[in-house]
Amino acid sequence: MRTGFVTDPVYFLHRDEKGLHPECPERLHRILEGLHEKNLFDALISIRPRKAEEIYLTKKDKEYLDS
């Protein structure tokens, strides 16, 4: 079994100004460094991130499908 990994440079811009959310650029950097140090990164399946609009139906689409 292989593991997928989704990442994008825009993820490094995410910062919670209040410090309440654990996700931050430094954490992502450490995760990527660890994967590379352990030679695990190449074993992952790279998955292209998609915008929510590509994944979820709009309300209009749902109404059309429900009719």
C-alpha positions in Angstrom: 0.0 0.0 0.0 1.3 3.5 -0.9 0.5 6.8 0.8 -0.6 9.9 -1.0 0.8 13.3 -0.1 -0.8 16.7 -1.0 1.3 19.8 -0.8 1.6 23.1 -2.7 3.8 26.2 -2.2 0.8 28.2 -1.2 0.5 26.0 1.9 3.7 27.7 3.2 1.7 31.0 3.3 -0.8 29.7 5.9 -0.3 31.3 9.3 -2.8 31.6 12.1 -2.3 35.1 13.5 -3.7 34.1 16.9 -1.5 31.0 17.2 -4.5 28.8 17.9 -4.0 26.4 14.9 -1.1 24.0 14.8 -0.5 24.3 11.1 2.2 26.8 10.2 5.0 27.0 7.6 7.6 25.9 10.0 5.7 22.7 10.8 5.3 21.9 7.1 9.1 22.5 6.5 9.9 20.1 9.4 7.6 17.4 8.0 9.1 17.7 4.5 12.7 17.7 5.9 11.9 14.6 7.9 10.5 12.8 4.9 13.6 13.6 2.9 16.0 12.7 5.7 14.4 9.3 6.1 14.3 8.8 2.3 10.5 8.4 2.5 9.5 11.3 0.2 10.1 9.3 -3.0 7.8 6.5 -1.8 4.8 8.9 -1.5 2.3 9.4 -4.3 2.2 13.1 -5.2 -1.3 14.4 -5.4 -2.2 17.7 -7.0 -4.2 19.9 -4.8 -7.6 21.0 -6.2 -9.8 24.0 -5.4 -12.9 23.2 -3.4 -15.0 24.2 -6.5 -13.5 21.2 -8.3 -14.5 18.8 -5.5 -17.8 20.0 -4.1 -21.1 20.6 -6.0 -22.6 24.0 -5.8 -26.1 24.4 -4.4 -27.4 24.9 -7.9 -25.8 21.6 -9.0 -27.3 19.8 -6.1 -30.7 21.1 -6.7 -30.5 20.1 -10.4 -29.3 16.5 -9.4 -32.1 16.2 -6.8 -34.9 17.1 -9.2 
